[in-house]
Amino acid sequence: MDERKIYMNQKFVVITEGKFSQPMSREEAVKTVKEYDQKDIIAYVVSEEEANRIKTPDNFNEPKWE
């Protein structure tokens, strides 16, 4: 299945500074993270489903890059 079709109807949430954004398209989420990056603010994209599962940004486990 084409990856773009999978993401078309799926919504994403940006997590930054202890807050969830409103759900948005994948393209909007990527654009938002890039804008935060230009301001030296760390931001992460998760699916709306994952945001609902973790309930609060405090429950988000930041990835560890080793």
C-alpha positions in Angstrom: 0.0 0.0 0.0 1.2 3.5 -0.8 2.5 5.2 2.3 0.9 8.5 1.4 -2.5 6.9 1.4 -1.9 5.5 4.9 -1.1 9.0 6.3 -3.8 10.9 4.3 -6.6 10.4 6.9 -4.4 10.0 9.9 -3.8 13.0 12.2 -0.6 13.8 14.1 0.2 15.8 17.2 3.3 17.8 17.9 4.7 17.5 21.4 6.9 20.4 22.7 7.6 22.1 25.9 5.1 19.9 27.8 2.2 20.6 25.5 0.2 18.7 22.8 -0.7 20.6 19.6 -4.1 20.2 18.0 -4.3 17.2 15.7 -3.1 18.1 12.2 -2.0 16.4 8.9 1.4 14.8 8.5 2.6 17.6 6.3 1.5 20.3 8.8 3.2 18.4 11.7 6.5 18.1 9.8 6.3 21.8 8.9 5.6 22.7 12.6 8.5 20.6 13.9 10.8 22.3 11.4 9.6 25.7 12.5 10.3 24.8 16.1 13.7 23.5 15.2 14.6 26.8 13.6 13.9 28.4 17.0 16.0 25.7 18.8 13.0 24.2 20.4 12.8 20.4 20.6 9.6 18.9 19.2 8.3 15.5 18.4 5.6 14.1 16.2 3.3 11.3 17.3 0.1 10.0 15.9 -3.1 11.3 17.3 -3.8 7.7 18.5 -0.5 7.7 20.4 -1.2 11.1 22.0 -4.6 9.8 23.2 -2.9 6.7 24.6 -0.3 8.6 26.6 -2.9 11.2 27.7 -0.3 13.8 28.7 3.0 15.0 27.4 4.6 14.1 30.7 4.0 10.4 29.8 6.0 10.8 26.5 9.3 9.0 26.6 11.8 11.0 24.6 13.8 8.8 22.3 17.4 8.1 23.3 19.8 8.3 20.4 23.0 6.3 21.1 
